[in-house]
Amino acid sequence: MSDLPARRLLLVHAHPDDESINNGATMARYAAEGALVTLVTCTLGEEGEVIPPELAHLAPDREDRLGPYRVGELAAAMAELGVTDHRFLGGPGRFRDSGMMGVEQNERANAFWNTDVDTAAPYLVEVIRETRPQVLVTYDPDGGYGHPDHIQAHRVAMRAAELAAHPDYRPDLGPAHAIAKIYWNRVPRPVAEAGFARLRAEGSAFPAAAVIDDVPGVVDEDRITAEIDAGPEHTARKSAAMAAHATQVAVDGPFFALSNDLGQPIFTTEYYELVRGVPGAPEGTRETDLFAGVSA
């Protein structure tokens, strides 16, 4: 444990690409600063819709080989961000992508959504006790936009954080560790509105998405407690990482689209809501460092 870097950040995401879209600039910044950045991805994203026609054969309704392909995309994205510690919850393929809410894939025996939280959480407890993060980043209780795997990732992350702190819980998974600060991914509504206005004004290969609330985590400004402006270098790394997820994301300069081909802005500043822990900034101001107020 003494060999661990002084600052340690854990991010829990549902599928490959979620991390780059939501937190790519943050991850690149802290990795470059020497922090241990650990990413845990809960599924391989097997049910994703494939964008490039030449890769359509990988889709779940054809060869069903998208998951292993996305493992490679994630590795390429992490190389762009400078993140060397990226893992799948319980190992690659233990939990399968559940698809969108209400589809039959939700009910598969190994679907992440169909897994008991206390069955999945110990795998994350083990990671927490090994890497001993001071800061955890994940989704809000709605998963940002209601996707079942995002909701489940939230539940598993919050439960694992609770369990990892109790010395009597599974001592075989390592010494207890309490995470100092937990953040949820957020986007301030005015920032989203400005981003879409810029997309419409500047033009793009993609038509603008019509509903801002389709952007995960959009909330009123007063919910935002931290903002990470990682600068142009790390923003470029974020764009490159997003582009590495080519089956799921198409990048056009400062904009991107998913399989629906509707444009969204790439947010160069990333926003968070502190939901557990002591703020590291004066009341009424936003933190500019997720580790603010945290001791090693």
N, C-alpha and C positions, 0 to 999 in steps of 0.2 A: 504493500500500500504506500510505503514511503517513496516509491519510485513513480507514483502518479504525478502528473502535472498539477500545478497549484490550482488551476481553474478547470472545472470539468462540467461539460454540458451534455445532457441526454435529450434526444428528440425521439418521440414515438409517433410513427405515421402508419397509415393503413396500407398504402400501395407504393411501389416505385413511381416516382415523379412528384408525389405530394410534397416531399421534402424540398425539392428544388423550387417548386412554384411558391410555396409558403415561406420557406426559410433559407433559400439558397445563399443570399447575400450575408445573412447572419452567420451561417455555418462557415462560409469562406473567410469572413473576418476573424472569427475566433480561432479557426484552424491556423490561419496565418500568424496570429498572435501567440501561438503555442499552447492554446488550451486543448484539452482532450475533448474532441467532439465525437460523441457516440450516437449513431443512428440505429434505431431498431424499427424495422419494417415488418408489419404483421402478416402480410400475404405477398404472394408473387404478382398479384394483379392479373390473374389468369383470365378474368372476364372482361378485360378492357376491349374497346373497339379499336381496330387497327386502322391507322391513317394511310400509310403508304400502300398503294395497290399491290406492289411487288411482294409485300409481306402479309397479304390478306390470308394466305394459306395457314398462318399460325393461329388464326382465330379459334375460339373455343368451340364453335360449331363446325369447324373443319378439322385440322390436325390437332388442335388443342395443345399447341406447343408454345403458346405466347408466354407463359410463366417463365420457363427457363430462358427465353430470349430476353425478357425484361430484367433478369438477374444480371445479364451482361450490360444492358443499358444503365442499370443502377451503378454498376462498378465504374462505367465510363463517366457518369455524372459525378460520382464521388471523387474521381481523379481530377476532374475540372475544379471542384471545390477545395481540393487538398485535404479531404477527409479520409482517414485510413481505417477507422473503426466503424464498419457498417455490418449489421447482422440482420438475420431474419428471426422473428420470434419463434423460439423452439427449434430453429434450423429451417433451411429452405423447404417450403412446401408442407410444413406441418399443418398450417391453417390455410384453407383455400379462400380466395376472393369470393364474396357472397353475391356479387352483382348488385344492381340497384334495388331499392326497397320494393318489396312486394312480388319479386320474381321467384320462380321455383328454385333457383339456385340458392336462395336464402335457407332452404330446408335441407340441403345436403348435410350428411353426417359430419363432414370435416369443414364445413363452411365456418368462417370466423364468426359470423353473426350467430350461428347456431351452436356455438361453444360456450359452456358455462364460464363466466368471468373467473371464477376461482380455479378453473382448470388451466386457463391461459396465463393468469397473473404470475404463478411461480416462475415461469421462464423469464419474465421481466424482473422479478425480484432478484434472481441470480445475477442478471446484468447490473442492476443497481448496486448490489453488494460488492460486485467485482470492481466496477468503475467508480463508484462512490461520488456521483454527480452532486454538485451543490444546486444546480438548476435543471429543471425538467420543463420541456415545451411539448404540448400536445394540443388537441382540439377541445372545444367547448362541449357541453353535454349533447348538443345536437349534431356533433361532428362537423360543425361549420355550415353544412347544407343538407343534412339529413341522410347521408349515405350510411347504410347499416354498418359497414366496416369502419367508418370514421367514428360513429357513435360507440362501437365496440372498442376501438382503440382508446378513446377517451376513458371508457369504463375500466379497461384493463390497466391503463397507465395510472389512473387515480387509485385504484385498488392496490396495485403493486407498490406504489409509493407509501401507502398506509402500512402494508404488510412488512415491507423491507425495514421499517423503523422499529419493529417489535423484536426484541432479542429472543423471545420464546417461539417465534414463528420460524420453522424450518431452519434450525441452526446449520444443517448440512449444506445450505445454500450460501453460507458465509456469514461474517459478523454483521450485525444489524447496522443500518445506515439510514439516517433521516435526511431527506432532501430539504434544503433551506428555502427554496423558492420554486413555485410552480406557476407557469404562464400558459395561457391559452392563446392560440393564433387569432389575430383580429385584423380588420381593415376598417379605418374610419370612413363613415359614409361620405363626407365631403371629399376625401382623397379618392375614393372610388368614382364619384361623380366627375371630378376633375380629370381623372384618367380616361374615362369614356368620352368626355368632351374633347380631349386631345386626340383620341383615336378617330373621332368623327371629323375633326378639323384637319388633321394631317393626312388622313387616308391610310389605307393598309390593304394588303391582299385579302384581308378578312373583313366582312361586314361586322359592325359593332353588335355585341350582344345587347338585347333589348332590355333585360331586367337586371339591374345592378344587384338585387338581392340574390341572384344566382351565384354571385361571387362568394365563396366560403368566408364566413366570419365577419361579414359587414355589420357594424354596430354604430351607434351614435358616438361622437367624439369623447363624451365624458366617460366612456368605458375604457378608453385607452390609457394605460399607465406607463408604457415604455415604447420607445421608437428607436430602431437601429438603422442609422444612415451609414452604410458600410463603405460608401465612396465608389467612384467609377470603376476602380480595378475589381472590386469584389462584386459589383453589379454586373460587370462583363462576365465574371465567372459564373454568376447565377444564370445568365442568358445561355452560356455555353452548356451548363449542366442541364437546363431545360431542353435544349436542342438535342442532347444526348439521348433523351427519352423519345426517340423519333417515332416509335409506334403510337405514341399517345399525344405528342405535343408538336405543333408546327410553329416556328418562331419567325417573325418578320420584324427585324429591328427591335423597337421598344414594345412590340405587341406580340401576342401569341394566340393560338386557337387550339382547342381540343378537337375531338372527332366531329363535333357539331359544326365546325368551320366558322364559328362566331368569334370575333375578335375580343380580346381583353388586354388591358395594359399590363405590362410587367412592372410590378411595384418595386421601385429602387430603394425605398425605405420600407422596412418591415415593422409591423406593429404588434403589440402584445398587451394582454390584460393580466396583471398579477392577481392570482386568486388564492395563493397561499404563501405566507412569508411576510417579512417586514420590508416595506418599500425602501429603496436606497436613494430616494430623492426627496426634497422638501415637499410638503403637502401642496397640492395644486400645480405641481410640475411633473414632467415625465422623466423617467429614467432614460438614459442614453447608453446604459451598460447593464446587461441582464445580471451581471455579477455585483452590481453596486450594493455595498453594505454587507457582502458575504466575506467571511474569513476562510482562509485555506483549511 
